[in-house]
Amino acid sequence: MAGQERDKDELDKDTVAKAYARWAPVYDLVFGSVFERGRKASIAAAERIGGRILEVGVGTGLSLPEYRWTNRLTGVDLSAPMLRKAKARVAEHRLTNVDGLAVMDAQHLGFQDGAFDVVVAQYVITAVPDPEATLNEFVRVLRPGGEIILVNHLGAETGLRAAIEQWFAPLARRLGWRPEFRWERLERWVAAHGGVKVIERRPMPPLGHFSLIRFGRLGGEFAAAG
Ligand SMILES: C[S@@+](CC[C@H](N)C(=O)[O-])C[C@H]1O[C@@H](n2cnc3c(N)ncnc32)[C@H](O)[C@@H]1O
């Protein structure tokens, strides 16, 4: 992406952290059920591989009790207030399969190369300042043959929805996300990276404006599609 386009697109980390400090007390009420189908679908996709699962942008930890006990879970998030809720949930549900929860920036993960079998990011990739660098980091901490599972709103390519998303974008920045982020941007990242492939992209509710996306790290076997 050209420098100018990236500047225009910038979403800074402090704005996002402040936005989620405000969301934390009401997050589960507002986004708990509306995003539930996507969360469950991404967990099912992650469990096709299973093992060491990293949830980036784990938020209040809504998905943590939904994973099978056989998986080892690690969660990270930029927002300490969101993460405090996740820690309370882990204690409340006695989730002994959660190895750790830590405040961490998705773009600078404090894990070794190849440390995880799956990286899951639910409703996160359009909220990070540099989505491409963040995806590069996901690949780094993934073992060959492992998968990145994203579920996210994707912007419309054309038409009225695209125009509304462009119009809404400046306000949405202050709420901590990019409504106009399109699939083609992820396709460009895959082409530029060279070490990953798209395994699946499928529409998700609400309204089919969301997608479940699976990227596979090249160099190993992938779970079958579908
Ligand atoms: C829309 S919430 C999704 C939370 C959770 N995954 C869910 O499904 O409910 C986005 C989360 O991403 C986190 N986030 C945003 N930017 C981040 C970054 N650079 N590094 C880590 N987490 C980030 C936010 O703090 C927030 O908790």
PDBQT file of the ligand as one rigid body, heavy atoms in Angstrom, charges set to zero:
ROOT
HETATM    1  C1  LIG A 301     -14.453  -6.107  18.794  1.00  0.00    +0.000 C 
HETATM    2  S1  LIG A 301     -13.418  -6.621  20.106  1.00  0.00    +0.000 S 
HETATM    3  C2  LIG A 301     -13.466  -8.398  19.932  1.00  0.00    +0.000 C 
HETATM    4  C3  LIG A 301     -13.272  -9.121  21.243  1.00  0.00    +0.000 C 
HETATM    5  C4  LIG A 301     -13.466 -10.642  21.176  1.00  0.00    +0.000 C 
HETATM    6  N1  LIG A 301     -12.557 -11.247  20.226  1.00  0.00    +0.000 N 
HETATM    7  C5  LIG A 301     -14.897 -10.999  20.843  1.00  0.00    +0.000 C 
HETATM    8  O1  LIG A 301     -15.127 -11.769  19.914  1.00  0.00    +0.000 OA
HETATM    9  O2  LIG A 301     -15.793 -10.534  21.543  1.00  0.00    +0.000 OA
HETATM   10  C6  LIG A 301     -11.806  -6.232  19.518  1.00  0.00    +0.000 C 
HETATM   11  C7  LIG A 301     -10.718  -6.516  20.549  1.00  0.00    +0.000 C 
HETATM   12  O3  LIG A 301      -9.443  -6.363  19.930  1.00  0.00    +0.000 OA
HETATM   13  C8  LIG A 301      -8.583  -5.716  20.841  1.00  0.00    +0.000 C 
HETATM   14  N2  LIG A 301      -7.496  -5.071  20.090  1.00  0.00    +0.000 N 
HETATM   15  C9  LIG A 301      -7.580  -4.010  19.245  1.00  0.00    +0.000 A 
HETATM   16  N3  LIG A 301      -6.363  -3.693  18.775  1.00  0.00    +0.000 NA
HETATM   17  C10 LIG A 301      -5.496  -4.573  19.321  1.00  0.00    +0.000 A 
HETATM   18  C11 LIG A 301      -4.091  -4.750  19.232  1.00  0.00    +0.000 A 
HETATM   19  N4  LIG A 301      -3.334  -3.955  18.470  1.00  0.00    +0.000 N 
HETATM   20  N5  LIG A 301      -3.527  -5.766  19.932  1.00  0.00    +0.000 NA
HETATM   21  C12 LIG A 301      -4.282  -6.580  20.706  1.00  0.00    +0.000 A 
HETATM   22  N6  LIG A 301      -5.624  -6.452  20.834  1.00  0.00    +0.000 NA
HETATM   23  C13 LIG A 301      -6.219  -5.454  20.161  1.00  0.00    +0.000 A 
HETATM   24  C14 LIG A 301      -9.485  -4.722  21.557  1.00  0.00    +0.000 C 
HETATM   25  O4  LIG A 301      -8.920  -4.277  22.770  1.00  0.00    +0.000 OA
HETATM   26  C15 LIG A 301     -10.751  -5.570  21.736  1.00  0.00    +0.000 C 
HETATM   27  O5  LIG A 301     -10.745  -6.287  22.943  1.00  0.00    +0.000 OA
ENDROOT
TORSDOF 0
